[in-house]
Amino acid sequence: MQNNYAAIKAAGAELIAISSDGEAATRNTAQKHDIKFPLLADAERAAIAAYNVIDPGNNRIARPATYLLTPDGKIGWKFLDIRLGGRVPPAKIIEELGKL
């Protein structure tokens, strides 16, 4: 996602990632990988649970997921992968943004 952040921004969107780690670990990850987009900590997994992305094999982490929200906050498109490590290609995200 880091490599495609500019294209996502150019499409008029913002990329936000959510980690199930605590604030310190999330901050360290962002610094270590020089992440330019917002990376939020959700150690209590409130957002992760609300979006139904708790990994079925390990309830302490999120499964791969992508949600595109419309300007009014509704879900315009989503991708949920049951396999840990499965990711939607950034080109698909940009394609779906063009449809919203």
Secondary structure, DSSP 4 states (H G I P E B T S, - for coil): -GGGHHHHHHTT----EEESS-HHHHHHHHHHTT--S-EEE-TT-HHHHHTT-B-TT-TTSBPPEEEEE-TTS-EEEEEE-SSTT----HHHHHHHHHH-
